Amino acid sequence: MQTVARAITLCGLVTFSLVALPARATPAPPSANSKALQQLLAAEWEYQLKEAPETATTIGDYRYNDRWTDYSPAHAAAQRTVLQDFLDRFQQLGLSGLSEQEQLSQKMMIRQLQDELTSIRLKNYEMPLDQINGVHLQLAEFVSAVPFDSTQHYQGYLKRLHALPNAIDQLIAASRLGLADKLVQPKYLLEKVATQADEIAAPAGIANVFGQPAAHFPTSMPAAEQQRLRKAILDAVDQEVRPAYRKLARFVANDYAPHGRTQEGIWALPDGDERYRFAIHAQTTTDLSPAQIHQIGLDEVARIEGQMLKIARSLGYQDLASLRAAVAKNPKLYATSREQILDRYRGYIAGMQPELPKLFGRLPASKLEVVPTEAYREQNAPFAEYRQGTPDGSRPGQVVVDTGDYAKRALYTIEDTAYHEGIPGHHLQIAIAQTLPLPPFRQQAQYNAYVEGWALYAERLAGEMGFYRDPYSRYGHLVEELLRADRLVLDTGVHYLHWNRQQMLAFFRAHPAEDEASIQAEVDRYVAWPAQALGYKLGQLKFLALRARAQRELGAKFDLRAFHDEMLGGGAMPLDLLDARTDAWIATAKKTGMAAAP
């Protein structure tokens, strides 16, 4: 017998202990069920990548760089058959011989397939167009994720350009079916879609979003090859892509928007209540009722505004309204240049970096950079967003910041947003997940409530670490949290309580977390994208509740680094499965005392 150091993995937590092992100990061979599960997961993942070639490109798999997702109604029917077959095969697998992580993977995949089948049954594919997340916008925004470092990548992109008119035709066909089935967005939002399609079509040649890749080529590419590709790309943009977008704009303006619904809420659609409850289930991975969520939102709004009032009084203001008015008029709290905005983001992220080892045992290896939003997207882009890098680190993660109209960009919310989009928020969570020893579908999982909930938890964690030292940054942090609490009230208000747009605006203005233009856009976002905005606050509250539970149960054994590693160690997942996983970790830690971080 020899004594060796063995790494013990405990629900994602790695510690070390000295144990006696036989000199030639070998791991037990995987069970038949384990082999079958791995093979089935691999087959399903290959299907996912082929079905969503844009996703494949984004994560660095370039096999499908010449095609778009198939948006045709006929393809949705074909998908249903394939997905049902996968579901049947996953459900028939036995649990015998499966590890804890394998059982979790099986549960997650079964739920994912069930949700996809429900979405097809509800014919959600017949509503592909809206002003916030419509496919016509996704196609244009995707260009920034395509690699352009070789002739092969440019050739693949050129094929995508040639195929884009067919994708637009598929969107029109699906939307026509939606009209027949009375599945359509509000008229006033679809009028915005027509305008957006016209705006995308308007710029010619290299000024068009789809022509931008022809503006720069790798220096290693021969000049003649550059000239050939530039001409081919710009010809495709002007002769195929722009006419396709103009066709979409005419269809929406003349044949689609005039038949849009008059009520804002999803309740007005066929099976509207079921649709909203499914949206809540899919976006929050909880079974909370709309009434429960609405009340949580009201409670959170009151709590957060109470904290904001304390800051107001500490700064010498009589009430919160006075502070809000003063902040809106204080030029020192707004940017004076584009570079100032970028410098603020970079400074806050750099300041957070050395503090991370105090709170996390596992840290991301991939780099993070701050870059400005592309000029063509400035009018419609969010203030900041995160774009994940590739798992191999060849493309770093990015915090993409809109610096347009910089004089109206508030400086006091930048610190909070830097932590949300960068570290310890999205970049830390997603970059870690990409490298975990898990099936690819879990490495790339994007459960809304988990991903956005973690980022909102990270904002609060930064405050606990001693950041937001300036009172206006603390105020900015609370402004951003208030926005997420407002969303619970507004989303359920319109889709459950049948509020109209004016009622939504009245509540938002009474509890403002945005300027008037942003309030208008936010309200329309909730109308068009039911339940998505619920994930942020509900996810954050779940992480906070799990932490409080672990602290209560473990007492002196509780270690915050170990808790965070446990939260991140399984990748993004449904909140109820995260809850059960945390309970198992707590139970094991009680028995073994292994709750300390590595």
Backbone torsions as a table, in degrees:
resi	resn	phi	psi	omega
1	MET	NA	142.5	175.6
2	GLN	-127.3	152.6	-179.8
3	THR	-99.3	127.3	-178.4
4	VAL	-132.4	160.5	173.5
5	ALA	-87.2	121.2	-179.1
6	ARG	-113.0	133.7	174.9
7	ALA	-80.0	125.0	179.0
8	ILE	-107.0	118.3	178.9
9	THR	-93.8	120.7	-177.4
10	LEU	-119.2	91.7	178.9
11	CYS	53.6	42.9	178.2
12	GLY	95.3	-10.3	-179.7
13	LEU	-99.5	128.8	-178.8
14	VAL	-110.0	124.2	172.7
15	THR	-128.5	178.1	-179.0
16	PHE	-130.0	141.9	176.5
17	SER	-145.0	157.9	177.4
18	LEU	-91.9	124.3	-178.7
19	VAL	-135.7	157.3	177.5
20	ALA	-93.9	126.9	-179.6
21	LEU	-130.2	150.9	172.6
22	PRO	-59.9	148.0	-175.1
23	ALA	-60.2	-31.2	-176.0
24	ARG	-117.7	35.7	-179.2
25	ALA	-62.6	135.6	177.7
26	THR	-125.6	147.0	-179.9
27	PRO	-64.7	148.7	178.2
28	ALA	-67.7	141.4	179.6
29	PRO	-66.0	148.1	179.3
30	PRO	-62.1	147.0	179.5
31	SER	-73.0	168.4	178.6
32	ALA	-62.4	-40.5	178.9
33	ASN	-64.5	-37.7	179.0
34	SER	-63.8	-45.7	178.0
35	LYS	-60.6	-43.5	-178.9
36	ALA	-64.3	-39.8	179.5
37	LEU	-64.3	-46.2	-178.5
38	GLN	-62.1	-40.8	178.7
39	GLN	-64.8	-40.8	-178.7
40	LEU	-70.0	-40.1	176.7
41	LEU	-62.7	-40.9	179.6
42	ALA	-64.4	-41.4	179.9
43	ALA	-65.9	-41.5	-179.4
44	GLU	-67.1	-38.4	178.7
45	TRP	-64.2	-41.5	176.5
46	GLU	-60.6	-38.6	177.3
47	TYR	-64.5	-43.5	178.6
48	GLN	-57.9	-46.4	-177.3
49	LEU	-64.8	-40.2	179.3
50	LYS	-68.3	-36.2	179.3
51	GLU	-73.3	-28.3	-178.6
52	ALA	-125.3	72.3	-175.9
53	PRO	-61.2	-26.0	177.0
54	GLU	-65.2	-39.0	176.2
55	THR	-63.0	-43.6	179.2
56	ALA	-57.7	-45.4	178.7
57	THR	-61.1	-44.6	-176.4
58	THR	-59.9	-36.2	-177.6
59	ILE	-94.1	6.6	173.5
60	GLY	95.0	12.4	174.3
61	ASP	-100.1	109.1	-168.4
62	TYR	-102.4	18.3	-178.8
63	ARG	-67.9	-24.8	-175.0
64	TYR	-115.8	31.4	-175.3
65	ASN	-71.3	0.1	-177.5
66	ASP	-109.1	13.7	-173.3
67	ARG	-145.7	166.2	176.6
68	TRP	-113.8	165.4	169.9
69	THR	-58.1	144.5	176.4
70	ASP	-85.6	112.6	-177.6
71	TYR	-99.8	9.4	-176.0
72	SER	-71.3	145.4	176.7
73	PRO	-58.7	-36.9	179.6
74	ALA	-62.3	-36.2	180.0
75	HIS	-67.6	-33.7	177.2
76	ALA	-60.1	-39.6	177.9
77	ALA	-65.5	-39.6	178.1
78	ALA	-66.3	-38.6	177.4
79	GLN	-59.8	-41.3	-177.7
80	ARG	-57.1	-41.8	-179.9
81	THR	-64.9	-45.3	-178.6
82	VAL	-66.2	-45.1	-178.9
83	LEU	-63.6	-39.2	178.7
84	GLN	-64.9	-38.3	177.4
85	ASP	-63.9	-44.6	176.2
86	PHE	-59.9	-44.3	-179.1
87	LEU	-60.1	-45.9	179.5
88	ASP	-59.1	-42.3	-177.3
89	ARG	-69.4	-38.8	177.3
90	PHE	-68.0	-38.4	-179.4
91	GLN	-70.0	-26.6	-179.0
92	GLN	-81.1	-13.3	179.0
93	LEU	-67.5	135.1	175.3
94	GLY	-79.9	161.0	-179.7
95	LEU	-88.0	-14.9	-176.8
96	SER	-59.5	128.0	177.5
97	GLY	83.9	0.5	179.1
98	LEU	-89.9	137.5	176.3
99	SER	-73.3	171.2	178.1
100	GLU	-58.0	-45.0	-179.5
101	GLN	-65.4	-37.1	178.8
102	GLU	-66.9	-41.0	176.8
103	GLN	-62.4	-38.9	178.4
104	LEU	-65.3	-41.0	178.2
105	SER	-61.8	-41.6	179.0
106	GLN	-63.1	-44.0	178.9
107	LYS	-62.1	-44.1	-178.0
108	MET	-65.0	-40.7	-179.1
109	MET	-68.3	-41.0	178.4
110	ILE	-59.8	-44.5	-179.5
111	ARG	-66.6	-40.8	179.1
112	GLN	-59.9	-45.7	-179.5
113	LEU	-66.1	-40.7	178.0
114	GLN	-60.9	-42.0	-180.0
115	ASP	-67.0	-39.8	178.8
116	GLU	-64.0	-39.1	178.8
117	LEU	-68.5	-37.9	176.9
118	THR	-64.3	-41.3	178.8
119	SER	-61.1	-40.8	177.6
120	ILE	-66.8	-42.2	179.0
121	ARG	-59.8	-37.8	179.0
122	LEU	-79.3	-2.1	178.4
123	LYS	59.9	38.2	177.6
124	ASN	-63.0	-23.0	179.2
125	TYR	-67.8	-11.7	178.4
126	GLU	-84.7	2.1	177.1
127	MET	-125.9	65.2	-174.6
128	PRO	-84.4	-4.5	-172.3
129	LEU	-118.6	125.2	168.6
130	ASP	-154.7	172.7	-170.4
131	GLN	-84.2	-6.9	-175.8
132	ILE	-113.7	-36.0	-175.2
133	ASN	-136.8	20.9	-178.0
134	GLY	-63.6	152.0	-177.4
135	VAL	-61.8	-32.1	179.3
136	HIS	-61.6	-30.8	175.6
137	LEU	-79.2	-39.7	-179.5
138	GLN	-60.8	-40.1	-179.7
139	LEU	-61.0	-43.7	-178.9
140	ALA	-70.5	-42.3	-178.5
141	GLU	-68.3	-25.5	-177.5
142	PHE	-65.0	-25.1	-176.5
143	VAL	-54.1	-35.4	-177.5
144	SER	-69.8	-14.6	-179.5
145	ALA	-94.6	-7.2	-176.9
146	VAL	-81.3	133.9	176.6
147	PRO	-77.4	141.0	177.8
148	PHE	-132.7	68.6	-178.9
149	ASP	-125.6	13.2	178.8
150	SER	-158.1	160.7	175.7
151	THR	-59.9	-38.4	-179.8
152	GLN	-59.6	-41.8	179.8
153	HIS	-67.8	-37.6	176.9
154	TYR	-67.0	-38.0	179.1
155	GLN	-65.1	-41.4	177.0
156	GLY	-62.4	-41.1	178.9
157	TYR	-64.1	-39.6	179.2
158	LEU	-61.3	-40.7	176.7
159	LYS	-64.2	-36.9	176.8
160	ARG	-63.1	-40.4	178.5
161	LEU	-61.8	-43.2	178.7
162	HIS	-63.0	-30.6	-176.7
163	ALA	-87.1	-10.0	-174.3
164	LEU	-65.1	-39.3	177.0
165	PRO	-56.7	-35.8	177.2
166	ASN	-66.6	-38.5	176.9
167	ALA	-62.8	-40.0	177.6
168	ILE	-63.9	-41.2	177.3
169	ASP	-61.1	-37.7	178.3
170	GLN	-65.0	-39.5	178.1
171	LEU	-64.0	-39.5	178.9
172	ILE	-66.0	-42.9	179.9
173	ALA	-63.5	-43.3	178.9
174	ALA	-64.1	-39.5	-179.3
175	SER	-67.5	-35.6	177.2
176	ARG	-63.5	-39.9	176.3
177	LEU	-64.2	-39.2	177.3
178	GLY	-59.9	-39.9	176.7
179	LEU	-59.6	-45.2	-179.8
180	ALA	-62.9	-33.2	-178.7
181	ASP	-93.7	6.9	-179.9
182	LYS	61.0	32.5	176.0
183	LEU	-108.2	97.1	-172.7
184	VAL	-154.7	148.5	179.2
185	GLN	-73.9	166.4	175.8
186	PRO	-58.2	147.1	-177.3
187	LYS	-55.7	-44.6	-173.9
188	TYR	-67.4	-27.1	176.7
189	LEU	-76.8	-37.2	178.9
190	LEU	-68.3	-29.4	174.1
191	GLU	-62.7	-33.8	175.1
192	LYS	-66.9	-36.2	179.0
193	VAL	-61.7	-44.0	178.9
194	ALA	-59.6	-43.0	178.2
195	THR	-63.5	-42.8	179.4
196	GLN	-61.4	-43.7	180.0
197	ALA	-62.6	-40.6	176.5
198	ASP	-63.4	-40.4	-179.1
199	GLU	-66.5	-36.6	177.5
200	ILE	-68.0	-36.0	-178.1
201	ALA	-76.0	-24.7	-168.6
202	ALA	-62.8	-52.9	-175.9
203	PRO	-64.7	138.4	-178.5
204	ALA	-97.6	153.5	171.9
205	GLY	55.0	-129.5	-172.9
206	ILE	-70.7	-17.1	178.3
207	ALA	-77.9	-16.5	179.1
208	ASN	-76.1	148.1	179.9
209	VAL	-55.4	-38.1	-179.4
210	PHE	-77.3	-14.8	177.4
211	GLY	-93.1	-10.9	-176.7
212	GLN	-55.5	-38.0	-179.8
213	PRO	-60.1	-18.8	179.2
214	ALA	-82.7	-2.2	-179.7
215	ALA	-77.4	-25.3	-176.8
216	HIS	-141.5	140.4	176.6
217	PHE	-130.7	155.8	176.0
218	PRO	-58.4	138.6	-178.4
219	THR	-62.8	-22.5	-179.4
220	SER	-77.4	-12.7	-177.7
221	MET	-79.1	130.6	179.4
222	PRO	-55.5	146.7	-176.7
223	ALA	-59.7	-39.4	-179.3
224	ALA	-64.4	-38.4	178.5
225	GLU	-67.3	-40.0	176.8
226	GLN	-60.1	-45.5	-178.1
227	GLN	-63.3	-41.7	-179.8
228	ARG	-63.3	-47.2	-177.9
229	LEU	-68.3	-37.9	179.1
230	ARG	-60.3	-47.3	-179.5
231	LYS	-63.2	-43.6	-177.7
232	ALA	-64.8	-42.2	-179.3
233	ILE	-66.2	-47.3	-176.5
234	LEU	-68.7	-33.5	174.7
235	ASP	-63.4	-43.7	179.8
236	ALA	-64.2	-40.0	179.8
237	VAL	-63.0	-49.3	-173.6
238	ASP	-77.1	-32.2	-173.9
239	GLN	-98.6	-17.3	-177.2
240	GLU	-124.8	-52.2	-172.9
241	VAL	-70.8	-50.7	-177.6
242	ARG	-63.4	-43.1	174.8
243	PRO	-60.6	-35.2	178.7
244	ALA	-64.7	-42.4	178.2
245	TYR	-67.9	-35.7	175.6
246	ARG	-65.2	-37.5	176.9
247	LYS	-62.5	-42.6	177.9
248	LEU	-63.2	-44.1	-180.0
249	ALA	-59.7	-43.1	179.1
250	ARG	-64.9	-42.2	178.6
251	PHE	-60.7	-47.3	-178.2
252	VAL	-64.8	-45.6	-176.5
253	ALA	-66.3	-40.4	-171.9
254	ASN	-96.4	-35.2	-171.5
255	ASP	-114.5	-16.6	-170.7
256	TYR	-112.0	-60.6	-177.2
257	ALA	-56.7	-38.9	-179.7
258	PRO	-59.2	-20.1	-179.7
259	HIS	-104.5	11.1	177.5
260	GLY	-63.8	155.8	-177.0
261	ARG	-70.7	157.4	-178.4
262	THR	-93.5	-23.2	179.0
263	GLN	-90.6	144.9	-178.0
264	GLU	-75.4	-36.8	-170.3
265	GLY	-78.4	150.8	178.1
266	ILE	-66.7	-17.6	177.6
267	TRP	-57.8	-23.6	-176.7
268	ALA	-77.8	-12.2	179.1
269	LEU	-81.5	160.2	172.6
270	PRO	-54.9	135.7	-178.0
271	ASP	56.2	37.4	-173.4
272	GLY	-59.4	-42.6	-179.6
273	ASP	-64.0	-41.8	177.7
274	GLU	-63.9	-39.4	180.0
275	ARG	-61.6	-41.2	-178.2
276	TYR	-70.5	-40.7	179.3
277	ARG	-65.9	-35.3	175.6
278	PHE	-67.2	-39.9	178.3
279	ALA	-61.9	-41.5	176.7
280	ILE	-61.4	-46.0	179.5
281	HIS	-59.8	-46.0	-175.7
282	ALA	-70.8	-39.3	-174.1
283	GLN	-85.7	-27.0	-177.4
284	THR	-112.6	-12.4	-175.6
285	THR	49.8	37.6	174.1
286	THR	-129.3	166.9	175.0
287	ASP	-108.4	23.4	177.0
288	LEU	-63.0	142.3	178.0
289	SER	-80.9	158.0	175.6
290	PRO	-56.1	-37.2	179.7
291	ALA	-64.5	-41.9	178.2
292	GLN	-63.0	-43.5	-178.7
293	ILE	-64.7	-40.7	179.1
294	HIS	-60.0	-43.4	-178.8
295	GLN	-69.5	-38.5	175.5
296	ILE	-57.9	-42.1	179.5
297	GLY	-62.7	-45.2	178.7
298	LEU	-61.1	-41.7	179.6
299	ASP	-64.7	-41.8	-179.5
300	GLU	-68.5	-39.2	177.0
301	VAL	-58.4	-45.9	-179.7
302	ALA	-63.6	-42.1	-179.2
303	ARG	-64.1	-46.9	-176.1
304	ILE	-67.2	-42.3	179.7
305	GLU	-66.6	-27.6	173.4
306	GLY	-63.6	-40.4	177.2
307	GLN	-69.2	-36.8	178.5
308	MET	-65.0	-36.9	179.0
309	LEU	-62.3	-38.2	178.4
310	LYS	-61.9	-41.0	177.9
311	ILE	-65.2	-42.9	179.4
312	ALA	-56.2	-47.3	-178.5
313	ARG	-68.3	-33.8	178.0
314	SER	-66.9	-23.7	178.4
315	LEU	-94.2	2.9	175.5
316	GLY	94.0	11.8	179.0
317	TYR	-95.5	145.7	-176.1
318	GLN	-70.7	-36.5	-177.3
319	ASP	-150.0	175.2	-176.9
320	LEU	-67.6	-36.8	179.3
321	ALA	-59.7	-37.4	179.8
322	SER	-66.5	-41.4	177.7
323	LEU	-63.4	-46.0	-179.9
324	ARG	-58.2	-43.8	-179.6
325	ALA	-64.6	-40.5	-179.4
326	ALA	-67.8	-41.4	179.4
327	VAL	-61.4	-41.2	-177.8
328	ALA	-64.2	-25.1	-175.5
329	LYS	-104.6	-1.7	-175.5
330	ASN	-88.1	106.6	-176.4
331	PRO	-64.0	-22.9	179.8
332	LYS	-68.0	-16.3	-178.1
333	LEU	-95.7	9.2	-179.4
334	TYR	-128.1	155.0	-171.3
335	ALA	-70.3	152.1	176.3
336	THR	-112.9	-5.7	177.5
337	SER	-163.7	162.6	176.2
338	ARG	-63.6	-44.4	-175.3
339	GLU	-65.3	-32.0	177.7
340	GLN	-60.3	-40.1	179.8
341	ILE	-63.5	-48.7	-179.8
342	LEU	-62.6	-40.9	179.9
343	ASP	-62.5	-38.5	178.8
344	ARG	-62.5	-47.1	178.8
345	TYR	-59.1	-48.0	-177.6
346	ARG	-63.6	-37.5	179.9
347	GLY	-66.9	-43.5	-179.6
348	TYR	-66.5	-40.5	179.1
349	ILE	-66.0	-41.4	178.1
350	ALA	-63.8	-36.9	178.3
351	GLY	-69.6	-29.7	179.7
352	MET	-78.2	-32.2	-172.6
353	GLN	-50.6	-51.3	-177.1
354	PRO	-70.6	-12.2	-179.6
355	GLU	-86.9	-16.1	-173.9
356	LEU	-59.9	-40.3	-179.4
357	PRO	-60.4	-19.0	177.3
358	LYS	-70.9	-20.9	-173.1
359	LEU	-122.2	-9.1	-177.1
360	PHE	-139.4	131.2	174.2
361	GLY	-81.6	-30.8	179.3
362	ARG	-107.9	129.0	-178.2
363	LEU	-125.6	152.3	-179.6
364	PRO	-71.0	143.4	178.3
365	ALA	-91.4	-25.3	-176.6
366	SER	-75.2	152.4	-176.2
367	LYS	-80.6	162.7	177.4
368	LEU	-130.7	133.1	177.4
369	GLU	-130.3	155.7	177.4
370	VAL	-107.5	124.3	-178.3
371	VAL	-134.1	154.6	178.1
372	PRO	-78.1	150.7	172.9
373	THR	-61.1	144.3	176.9
374	GLU	-57.5	143.3	-175.3
375	ALA	-56.7	-37.9	-176.3
376	TYR	-70.0	-14.3	-178.1
377	ARG	-102.2	-3.3	-170.0
378	GLU	-59.4	-35.0	-175.8
379	GLN	-69.7	-29.1	-174.2
380	ASN	-117.8	-2.0	-175.8
381	ALA	-78.3	153.4	172.1
382	PRO	-67.5	163.9	-179.4
383	PHE	-58.2	-36.9	177.3
384	ALA	-157.6	151.2	178.7
385	GLU	-152.6	160.3	179.3
386	TYR	-107.4	134.5	172.7
387	ARG	-116.8	120.9	-177.1
388	GLN	-71.1	149.7	175.0
389	GLY	-87.3	-174.7	177.9
390	THR	-85.2	151.8	-178.8
391	PRO	-57.7	-30.6	-178.5
392	ASP	-82.9	-1.0	177.7
393	GLY	80.9	1.8	-178.5
394	SER	-67.1	-28.7	172.2
395	ARG	-120.0	119.3	-176.1
396	PRO	-71.6	161.5	169.8
397	GLY	-68.2	152.9	-176.9
398	GLN	-133.7	135.6	163.1
399	VAL	-95.4	113.3	-175.0
400	VAL	-100.3	120.2	-170.4
401	VAL	-115.7	129.7	176.6
402	ASP	-82.3	111.3	-179.0
403	THR	-103.2	5.8	178.2
404	GLY	-67.5	152.0	-178.5
405	ASP	48.5	48.7	-168.0
406	TYR	-59.3	-28.2	-176.7
407	ALA	-65.3	-17.1	178.8
408	LYS	-99.6	4.1	-178.6
409	ARG	-88.1	119.2	-179.3
410	ALA	-70.6	134.6	175.8
411	LEU	-83.0	-27.3	-171.4
412	TYR	-74.3	-10.8	175.8
413	THR	-101.4	-4.2	-174.2
414	ILE	-65.9	-40.2	-177.8
415	GLU	-59.2	-47.7	-180.0
416	ASP	-60.0	-45.2	-177.3
417	THR	-67.3	-34.0	178.5
418	ALA	-61.8	-39.2	179.3
419	TYR	-73.7	-33.3	179.2
420	HIS	-68.0	-53.9	-175.3
421	GLU	-78.0	-31.5	-175.3
422	GLY	-101.9	-106.7	180.0
423	ILE	-123.9	138.4	6.5
424	PRO	-91.2	29.5	-176.3
425	GLY	-90.7	-121.0	-170.6
426	HIS	-58.3	-45.6	-175.2
427	HIS	-63.2	-46.6	-178.8
428	LEU	-60.0	-47.7	-176.7
429	GLN	-66.4	-48.7	-174.2
430	ILE	-73.3	-40.7	179.8
431	ALA	-64.9	-36.4	175.8
432	ILE	-66.8	-45.6	-177.0
433	ALA	-58.5	-36.3	-177.3
434	GLN	-64.9	-18.7	-175.7
435	THR	-111.5	3.4	-179.6
436	LEU	-70.9	148.8	178.1
437	PRO	-75.7	68.9	-175.7
438	LEU	-131.7	163.6	173.6
439	PRO	-58.9	147.8	-176.0
440	PRO	-55.3	-34.3	-177.7
441	PHE	-65.9	-24.4	175.6
442	ARG	-86.7	-33.1	175.2
443	GLN	-60.7	-33.2	-176.1
444	GLN	-105.6	12.2	-176.7
445	ALA	-62.1	140.2	-176.7
446	GLN	-128.5	49.2	177.1
447	TYR	-63.3	119.1	-170.2
448	ASN	-56.0	-49.5	-175.4
449	ALA	-66.6	-35.3	177.7
450	TYR	-70.2	-52.6	-173.9
451	VAL	-64.5	-50.0	-179.2
452	GLU	-75.6	-32.1	176.3
453	GLY	-63.8	-41.0	177.3
454	TRP	-63.2	-43.8	-177.9
455	ALA	-63.4	-37.0	177.6
456	LEU	-72.2	-36.4	173.3
457	TYR	-61.3	-39.1	-179.7
458	ALA	-63.5	-36.3	176.1
459	GLU	-58.6	-46.2	-178.6
460	ARG	-69.3	-37.9	178.6
461	LEU	-59.1	-37.5	178.7
462	ALA	-60.0	-38.9	176.8
463	GLY	-64.5	-39.4	178.5
464	GLU	-66.3	-25.0	-179.8
465	MET	-83.5	-3.2	178.3
466	GLY	99.2	8.3	176.1
467	PHE	-82.7	-174.3	-171.0
468	TYR	57.3	49.9	-177.3
469	ARG	-70.6	-29.5	177.1
470	ASP	-81.2	136.0	-177.9
471	PRO	-60.8	-30.6	179.1
472	TYR	-73.8	-30.6	173.2
473	SER	-68.5	-38.2	175.6
474	ARG	-62.7	-41.7	176.7
475	TYR	-62.7	-43.6	178.4
476	GLY	-60.3	-39.3	176.5
477	HIS	-60.2	-43.9	179.7
478	LEU	-69.9	-33.5	175.9
479	VAL	-59.0	-45.1	-179.0
480	GLU	-68.0	-36.0	177.6
481	GLU	-70.9	-36.1	177.2
482	LEU	-61.7	-39.4	177.6
483	LEU	-55.6	-44.4	-178.2
484	ARG	-69.6	-30.1	175.6
485	ALA	-73.7	-41.3	175.2
486	ASP	-54.4	-38.7	-176.8
487	ARG	-60.0	-37.0	178.9
488	LEU	-61.5	-40.7	-178.9
489	VAL	-72.2	-45.6	-173.7
490	LEU	-71.5	-42.0	-179.2
491	ASP	-63.7	-49.0	177.9
492	THR	-70.0	-29.7	177.8
493	GLY	-60.1	-48.5	-175.9
494	VAL	-78.5	-37.6	-173.3
495	HIS	-94.2	-16.1	-179.2
496	TYR	-116.0	-45.9	-177.7
497	LEU	-91.5	2.2	175.8
498	HIS	64.5	33.5	173.9
499	TRP	-65.3	149.4	170.3
500	ASN	-96.1	179.4	-174.9
501	ARG	-63.1	-37.4	-179.7
502	GLN	-65.9	-36.2	176.4
503	GLN	-67.3	-38.2	176.8
504	MET	-62.9	-45.4	-179.6
505	LEU	-63.4	-38.4	-178.8
506	ALA	-63.1	-43.1	178.7
507	PHE	-66.3	-44.2	-177.8
508	PHE	-61.5	-43.1	-179.3
509	ARG	-68.1	-28.5	177.2
510	ALA	-74.3	-23.3	-179.6
511	HIS	-133.3	62.9	-169.0
512	PRO	-72.8	136.3	173.1
513	ALA	-127.7	9.2	-177.5
514	GLU	-147.5	166.6	170.3
515	ASP	-77.5	173.7	-173.0
516	GLU	-61.4	-43.2	-179.6
517	ALA	-61.9	-40.2	179.5
518	SER	-70.4	-35.9	176.5
519	ILE	-59.6	-44.7	179.2
520	GLN	-60.2	-46.2	-178.7
521	ALA	-67.1	-38.9	-179.8
522	GLU	-64.0	-44.5	178.7
523	VAL	-57.6	-44.1	180.0
524	ASP	-67.5	-30.6	176.1
525	ARG	-62.4	-45.0	-178.0
526	TYR	-67.9	-34.2	177.4
527	VAL	-64.0	-45.5	-174.0
528	ALA	-78.1	-26.3	-169.5
529	TRP	-129.1	72.9	-173.9
530	PRO	-55.3	132.9	170.8
531	ALA	76.9	-15.8	-177.6
532	GLN	-59.7	-40.4	-175.9
533	ALA	-73.2	-7.2	179.2
534	LEU	-76.9	-23.8	-171.5
535	GLY	-64.5	-32.9	-174.5
536	TYR	-60.1	-60.9	-175.2
537	LYS	-71.2	-41.0	179.7
538	LEU	-65.4	-37.2	176.8
539	GLY	-66.5	-44.0	178.4
540	GLN	-59.8	-44.4	-179.0
541	LEU	-63.2	-33.4	177.9
542	LYS	-67.9	-44.3	177.9
543	PHE	-61.1	-41.7	178.6
544	LEU	-64.9	-40.0	179.8
545	ALA	-66.7	-40.4	178.7
546	LEU	-65.6	-38.3	178.5
547	ARG	-65.6	-43.2	178.9
548	ALA	-62.8	-38.7	178.9
549	ARG	-64.8	-45.5	-179.5
550	ALA	-63.7	-40.7	178.3
551	GLN	-63.0	-42.3	-178.9
552	ARG	-66.5	-43.3	-175.4
553	GLU	-76.4	-35.3	-174.0
554	LEU	-95.0	-21.5	178.0
555	GLY	57.3	-123.8	-176.3
556	ALA	-66.9	-20.1	178.7
557	LYS	-75.9	-14.7	-175.3
558	PHE	-67.4	134.6	176.5
559	ASP	-132.6	123.7	-173.8
560	LEU	-65.1	-36.4	178.1
561	ARG	-62.5	-43.9	179.8
562	ALA	-64.3	-39.5	177.9
563	PHE	-61.5	-46.1	-179.6
564	HIS	-64.0	-41.1	177.8
565	ASP	-62.9	-35.3	177.0
566	GLU	-67.5	-41.7	179.9
567	MET	-62.5	-35.5	-176.0
568	LEU	-95.4	-13.9	-169.4
569	GLY	-74.9	-10.5	177.5
570	GLY	-110.8	6.2	-175.9
571	GLY	74.6	178.2	178.2
572	ALA	-66.3	141.4	-178.6
573	MET	-156.3	166.0	174.6
574	PRO	-57.5	145.8	-173.9
575	LEU	-64.8	-33.1	179.8
576	ASP	-69.9	-33.5	176.2
577	LEU	-71.9	-34.8	174.3
578	LEU	-63.6	-38.7	178.2
579	ASP	-60.6	-49.2	-179.2
580	ALA	-65.9	-38.2	178.9
581	ARG	-63.7	-39.1	179.5
582	THR	-66.9	-40.9	177.3
583	ASP	-59.5	-41.8	178.9
584	ALA	-64.4	-39.8	178.1
585	TRP	-64.0	-43.2	178.8
586	ILE	-62.3	-44.6	-178.8
587	ALA	-62.1	-42.5	179.6
588	THR	-67.9	-40.9	-179.8
589	ALA	-63.6	-34.9	177.6
590	LYS	-62.1	-39.5	-176.3
591	LYS	-76.5	-38.7	-171.8
592	THR	-101.3	-18.6	-175.7
593	GLY	74.9	12.6	-176.0
594	MET	-95.3	60.3	178.7
595	ALA	-105.9	6.0	179.8
596	ALA	-87.6	149.6	179.7
597	ALA	-73.2	155.2	178.2
598	PRO	-65.7	NA	NA
